[in-house]
Amino acid sequence: MQEQTICGELGMLNNLFKRQMARQSGEEFSKVTGMQGMIIHYLLVADGDRFQKDVETQFRFRRSTATGILQLMEQHGLLRREPVPQDGRLKRLVLTDKALALDARIKKKFRDTETLMRAGISEEDMDAWFRVCGRIRANLENYQRRASEGQE
């Protein structure tokens, strides 16, 4: 029997999650990925202006990853970048009417998927899952921080 690994399990879960999100997608979601939906939701519930750096921090993206996703969202008419008066270099992220119209459906899609994934799992097991995921995330973030500082 093959050894179970965290990497293997996360990879399989990620593939299944993406497939599930695509399965629930209708025509209106044809160009909206799961991650774009999460960014739309994040920008909707955020207090005040949000910028690319906020998206990078929230989703732990590298700058290049955030740039690519946000550019695609702009091309698909989901958001636009507007300069802010106090600093011409900063561009706040503003959702378009098209993105705002998708919000309720995006929320339902994520709720339905979350319900499906939690089926048959106790609250105690869910608490353990989130604790373990938090520890794994912290381990990776700490290692990557040390590596970028030349300590690894």
Stockholm file with secondary structure:
# STOCKHOLM 1.0

chainA/1-152         MQEQTICGELGMLNNLFKRQMARQSGEEFSKVTGMQGMIIHYLLVADGDRFQKDVETQFRFRRSTATGILQLMEQHGLLRREPVPQDGRLKRLVLTDKALALDARIKKKFRDTETLMRAGISEEDMDAWFRVCGRIRANLENYQRRASEGQE
#=GR chainA/1-152 SS CCCCCHHHHHHHHHHHHHHHHHHHCCGGGTTCCHHHHHHHHHHHHCSSCCBHHHHHHHHTCCHHHHHHHHHHHHHTTSEEEEEETTEEEEEEEEECHHHHHHHHHHHHHHHHHHHHHHTTCCHHHHHHHHHHHHHHHHHHHHHHHHHHTTCC
#=GC SS_cons         CCCCCHHHHHHHHHHHHHHHHHHHCCGGGTTCCHHHHHHHHHHHHCSSCCBHHHHHHHHTCCHHHHHHHHHHHHHTTSEEEEEETTEEEEEEEEECHHHHHHHHHHHHHHHHHHHHHHTTCCHHHHHHHHHHHHHHHHHHHHHHHHHHTTCC
//
